[in-house]
Amino acid sequence: MIEAMERTVRDHNPVTLAEQRALIALSLVDGVGSGRIGKLVEAFGSAQAALEASPDEIAGLFGIGMQTALAIARFDGHDEVERQIDRAHRIGAQMISRWDDRYPVLLREIFDPPAFLWVRGVLENGEQDRRSIAIVGTRRATEYGKHAAHEFAAMLAGLGVTVVSGLAYGVDAAAHRGAIEAGGRTVAVLGSGVDRIYPDRHRRLADEMTERGALFSEYPMGEKPDGPNFPRRNRVISGMTKGTLVVEAYEEGGALITARLAVEQNRDVFAVPGPIYNKSSHGANALIRESAAKLVQSVDDILDEFGLGGSRVAPRGEGLDIAQLPAEERLICQALTTDPTHIDLICARTGLDPAAALVYLLNLEFKGIVRQMAGRQFFLSQALP
């Protein structure tokens, strides 16, 4: 097993397995965070050399006290290092360090970037994920928020933009799903180890993501999704992307933390406006009001920032031949007009029961053909031929 890991490192990663072991060891020392690991590597030339340095050589560097210097020099947690490597191997995870050319290019530029990341899935060269956007928002998203996240993600992923989010309920999941359905690349940054999918209900979504995208985490294998992990996780989401799109957010929450971090990292921030009476839109609307985010009404408002100004995107559903739709969806389209129609009348016209009709209507919403308004009323986004 270790021989196979050695081959993987030798073939694909300029950082040797011995150096990986040393990086893991440093990360397991209390008082040594990613910032100090980076500085120790720069000071001694490698993580291995830092571990082999004497306490006197380490103490005083970058504010490191003698107690921490002694802990580094006397590190004896090698069994845990091997457990980390073994767990990573069993789930097909890789380590990429800041000195690896596959490390996200933009993430290197932020203050206190992770010294290394664990990655499951398809690992691109760092340059290939330079054109990426974070899509974030509340876990308690409305259908409006989930639909917007899904549509923006699908359109951007379809143009080769990597969609980054946090695998949470609500906006995050909708964004990942939209990118997957568009056949694009999407990345999740976790607040747990990459072997601890959270929430558990998103295991299948995570598996789908790793077919073309990836799961990233700076936390060790087996790390639980502890609350304090998520704000630090958010700096990676904003840091590895060119911009952050806030779709729907309350006045407090992780999405606004990510937006503030993006501003500090000198990255673009965008926000989708929401209904003024919905508390779930207050955060995004406040970002726009305070000029902290650029108002976004369509994906075209983002394209220029990504050098895709000539790649205007037609609304999904435009010019769609309804003959290509499944029979039930065609039936619903024929029962609708561009004027709002209540679900009860739709059921009367189609003979479908409400539960089934709502499923087909939601599918049509995701395709951009149908829109929903308050009171369970639906209408065609455009008149169909």
N, C-alpha and C positions, 0 to 999 in steps of 0.2 A: 504493500500500500504506500509506504513512504517512498519507495523507488519510483512509483507512478507519479507521486507528487513532485519528486525531483525532476522527472522528465517534463512535466507540465511547466515547472518554473524555468527549466533550462530552455525550453522551446519558445516560450511566449512571454517571459517576464524578465527584464534586465536585473531585477533584484533577486539575489540567490535565496534559496530556502533558509540557509543559515542566517541571512540578514532578516528574513521574515520572522524567524524565531526570535531574533533579538528585538525587533520592533514590537512583537506581541509581548515579550517580557517587559519592556519598558512601559507599555500601556497598562500592565498589571501592577505596577508600583504605585502605591498611594502618593498623591501629590505630583504625579507626572502626567500632565495632560498632553493633548496633541501639540499645543504650542511649544512646550518644553521638549517634547520628543524631537520636533523639527530643529530646534536650536541646538540640542545635544548632537544630532546627526551632523549639523553644519560645523559645530565646534570640533568634533572628534573625527569627522570624515565618514562615519558609519554608525549604525546602532550597535553593532558588535563592539566597536572600539569604545563606545560610551559605556557599555556594560563592563568592559575590562578595565576601565579607568579607575584610579584610586579615589577614595572619598575626598582626599585633599584636592585632587585635580577637578573634582566636580563641584564641591562646595563653593558657594559664592557666585557661581555662574548663573546669570539670569535670575538671581534672587533665590537660588536653591540653597536651603539650609543644610547643616551637617546631618540632621536626622534623615532627610530625604536622600542625601548623597550616600549615606551608609546603606539605606534600603536598596539603592540601585547597585552598589558595589557588592552587596551580600545577597542579591536576589537568589532565591532558592525555589521558585515556583515553576521549575522546568516541566514537572508532570502536567500542570495546567496548560502550559504552552503546547505540549504534545496533544493534549485533549482538544485544544482549539483547532489544531491542524487536522486532527483525525475527524472531528465533527464537520469541518469544512469540506474535507475530501468526500465524506459520506453523502453530502447533499450537493456536491458538484460546485461548491463555492470557491472563488479565487480571491486572493488579496491583491490589491493594487495600492502602491505607495505613492506619495507625492513625487517620487523620483522615477516613476514609471510613465512612459509616454502614452499609456492608455488612461491615465488619470484625467478626470474632466478638466479641460484647459481653463475654463472660467473659474472653477473652484479654487485653483491655485492662487488666484488674484485676491481673494478675500482675506480679512484679518482672521487668524487662527483657523486655517483650513485643516481638516483631519489629516493626521500623519499617514493614515492608510484607511482604506475602505474594504469591506468584504462585499463581494459581488456574486450574485447568482443570475445566470442567464447569458444573453449575448452581450459580450463586452466589445464595444467599438473602440477604435482609436479616439483619444480625447478630442481631436479636432472635429470628428464627425458629429459629436454631440454639442458643438459650439452653437449651432442653430437650434436652440431649445427654449421652451417657455414653460414656466410653472403655472398650473391652473389650480387654484386653491379656493376654499370656501367652507361654509359651515357643514357640520355633520348632519344637522337638522334641516337639510335643504328642502325647499318646496319643489313641486313639479317644475315650476318655472326655472328654478336654479339648476336642477339636475338636467333639464332639457338644454339650457344654455351651455352648461359645461360640456355636455355630450356633443353638441353641435360645433362649438368652437374647437374642441379637441379633434373631432373628426376632420374638420376642414383643414386645420393646421397640420395634422399628421399626414393628411393626403398630399400636402405640399412638401413633405420631407422634414417637417419640424418635429423634433423630439418633444413629447409632452411629459412633463415631470409633475408628480404629485405625491401624496403621502399614504395612499391605500386606505384612507379612512372611509367611513360611511358618507353618504351624501354627495357633495360636489366632487371629492377626490375619486370615488368609484365611478361616477358618471364620466369624468374626464378620461380615466384609464380605459373604460369600456368604449368610449367614442373613438379613441385612437386605435384600439384593437380592431374595431369593426371597419375602420377606414383602411386597414392593412398597414398602418404606420407603426412607429416605434414609440413606446411609452416606458417610463422609468418610475419606480416607486422608491422613495427614501424612507426607511423605517426608523421608528423609535425603539426598536428591539433588535435582537440578533436576526440575521437573515434566515435563521432556522426556526424563528418563532414568529409566524405570521399573525399579525393582529390587525383587525379583528379576525377571529378564527373563521368566520363565515366567508372571508375573502380568500380562502386558500385556493379555490378553483380559479378565481380571477388572477391571483398571483402566479399560478402555474401557467395560465394562458399568456401572461405578460412575458414570462421568461422565454417563450418561443421566439420572440423577435426583440423584446426589450430586456429589462433587467431589474433586479432588486438590489438596492445599495444600503449599507449601514456602516457606521463607524463603531457600532457597539459590538462587544464580543459575542461569540457563539453562545447561545443559551440565555442571553440577556432578556429579561422580561420587559414588557412595554410599560416601564415606570414613568409616572407623570413628568418628572424633571427632564426626561430624555427628549421630550417632544419640542420644547423651544430650541434646544441645540440642533435637533434634527431639522428644524425649519430654516436655520441658517445655511444648511447644505442645499435644501430645496431651492432657495432664492440664489444661493451662491453659484450653483452649477448651471444657472440659466441666464439667458440674455434679458429676460423680463418676467414679471409675475402678473398674472391676470387674476384678479379677485372677482369671482362670479356672484357670490351671495354670502354675506357675513353679518353677524351681529356686531354690536358696538364693541364687544370684547371677545377675544378668541384667538385661536392659532392663526387664522387667515390674516388678521390684522398684524400679528407679530411678524409673519412672513413678509407682509408688505413693508413694514417699517424696516426690517432687515434689508430688504431689497433696496430701499432708498439709501440706507447707510452704505451699501455695497456699490452705490452708483449705478444701479440697474433700473431699467424702465419699469414702471408700475402702471397697470391698466385696471379698469374696473367696469363691470357691466352694471348700469343703473337698474334699480328695482323699484317696485311700487312703494310710494312713500308711507303707506299705512302698514306695511309688513316689517316687523321688527328684524326679520332675517335679512332685510336689505339696508338697514340703517348704517352698518359698517361700511359697505361698498359706497353708498351714497355720500357718507361723510368724507371718504377719501377723495371723491370727486369735488365736493364742495370746498375742501381745504386745499385743492390743487395738488394733492399728494399723488393723485392718479389721473391718467388720461381717460376720459369717457370713451367707452367702446360700445358701438351699436352693431357692428358687423366685423367679421374677421378682416375685412379690408382695412380697418382702422389700425391693425397691427402689422400688416404685411410690409409696409415701408421700413419699419424698424428692423426687419429681418432681411432686407435686401431683396424682397420679393414684390416690389411695387408694381411690376408688370403682370403679376400672377393673380389678377382679380378673380374672386370666387363667386360664381353664380349661386343664388340661394338654392339650398338643397330642395329638390323636388321640381325645380324649374325645368320645363320641357319634358317632364316624365310622362311616359306613355302608361296609363293605368292598366292597359292590357297586360303589362308585365307583372302586375301585382298578384298576390294570392287571391283566390275567389272571394273570400270574406272581406278583404280589404277593398277590393273593387266594388263590392256591394255597398259598403259604407260610403265610399266616395260618391257613388251614384245617389246616395240618400242625402248628401250634403250640398250646400251652396257656399258662397262667400259670406252669407249672412249667418249669424249664430243659430244653432239648432240644439235643443235640449236633448239629453241622452234618452229620455223617454220616447220622444218622437223618432229618434234614430232607430231605437229598438222596434217601434211600431212599423217603420218603413222597411226594415231589413228582416224582421222576424228573429233577430238574435236576442238572447237574454242579456241583461245589463253587464254581468260579469264578463262574458265573452266579448261583448261590444267594446268595453273599456280596454281590454287587452289589445284588440285590433286598432283602436283609436290611438293608444299609446305608441304602437309600432308606427303608425302613420305620422304621429308627431315627430318621432325620431328621424323619419325620412324627410321631414320638412313639408309634408303635404297638408297636414291638418294642424290647426292651432286650437288651444283651449282657453276659455275665459271663465270667470267666476260663475258659479251656479251650474256647473257641469254642462256647459254649453260649448259646442264645437263648431268650427267653420273651416272651409278650405282656404289655404294660404293664397291660392290663386284659382281663377276659374279654369276648369279643365276642359279640353276640347271634347 
